[in-house]
Amino acid sequence: MAKSLEVSVAYLSALEHGNRGRPSPVMLFQICQHFNIIWDGGDELKNLARLSAPLMVVDTSGLMPGATELANLFADHIGTLTENKIISVLDHLTLKI
C-alpha cells in the first residue's frame, strides 16, 4: 500500500498508529482510490481522519471557566483512564452531539 501511495512504510505505519498528524485531503483521496472507495462514499474515512490528530489544542477562550478546568483536567488525566472509562466518555459525548 505504501508503494502505491508513494509514501514510506514508516510514514504509513506512523499514520496507522496515530503517531502522525491528520492525513491530507490528497492522501485521503489516494487511499480511497487504493481501496476502490467512491470519494463521495468515503465519508467514514474522512471522519476518522478528522478525529485522528494525536496532538490537539483545545481553545477555551471565550467559554465559561469550567470549560477550561475540564480541558486541563482531561489533559492531565487522559493517560490514566481505562479503556472502559474512555468508551464511557465517548459514548456520553457522542450522544449529546
C-alpha positions in Angstrom: 0.0 0.0 0.0 2.8 2.4 0.9 4.3 1.8 -2.5 1.1 2.5 -4.4 0.5 5.7 -2.3 4.2 6.7 -2.9 4.9 7.1 0.8 7.4 5.3 3.0 6.3 2.3 5.0 7.4 4.1 8.2 5.1 7.1 7.4 2.2 4.8 6.6 2.8 2.8 9.8 3.0 6.0 11.9 -0.2 7.3 10.3 -2.0 4.0 11.0 -0.8 4.0 14.7 -1.8 7.6 15.3 1.8 8.8 15.5 1.4 11.3 12.7 -1.0 14.2 12.2 -4.1 14.0 10.1 -3.7 12.8 6.5 -4.2 15.5 3.9 -7.2 15.5 1.7 -5.0 14.4 -1.2 -3.8 11.4 0.9 -7.4 10.5 1.8 -8.3 10.6 -1.9 -5.4 8.4 -2.7 -6.4 5.9 0.0 -9.9 5.9 -1.4 -8.6 5.2 -4.8 -6.3 2.4 -3.5 -9.3 0.6 -1.9 -11.7 1.5 -4.7 -13.9 3.6 -2.4 -16.0 6.1 -4.2 -14.8 9.5 -2.9 -18.3 10.7 -2.1 -18.8 7.5 -0.2 -15.6 7.9 1.8 -17.3 10.0 4.5 -16.5 7.5 7.2 -12.8 7.6 6.2 -12.9 11.4 6.2 -14.5 11.5 9.6 -11.9 9.1 11.0 -9.1 11.3 9.6 -10.7 14.3 11.2 -10.7 12.6 14.6 -7.2 11.1 14.3 -5.0 14.0 15.3 -2.7 12.7 18.1 -1.8 16.2 19.2 -4.5 18.7 19.6 -5.0 22.2 21.1 -8.3 23.0 22.9 -9.1 26.7 22.7 -11.4 27.5 25.6 -11.1 31.3 25.2 -14.5 32.9 25.5 -16.0 29.9 27.2 -17.1 29.6 30.8 -14.2 28.9 33.3 -15.5 25.4 33.8 -14.7 24.5 30.2 -11.0 25.5 30.8 -10.9 23.5 34.0 -12.4 20.5 32.2 -9.9 20.7 29.3 -7.0 20.9 31.7 -8.2 18.1 33.9 -8.8 15.9 30.9 -5.3 16.6 29.6 -3.8 15.8 33.0 -5.6 12.5 33.4 -6.2 11.1 29.9 -3.2 8.8 30.3 -4.7 7.2 33.4 -8.2 6.4 32.0 -9.0 2.8 31.4 -10.4 1.7 28.1 -13.8 1.3 29.6 -13.8 4.8 31.0 -12.7 6.2 27.7 -15.5 4.3 25.9 -18.0 5.6 28.5 -16.9 9.2 28.0 -17.0 8.8 24.2 -20.5 7.3 24.4 -21.7 10.2 26.6 -20.2 12.9 24.4 -21.4 11.4 21.1 -24.9 11.0 22.4 -25.0 14.7 23.1 -23.9 15.9 19.7 
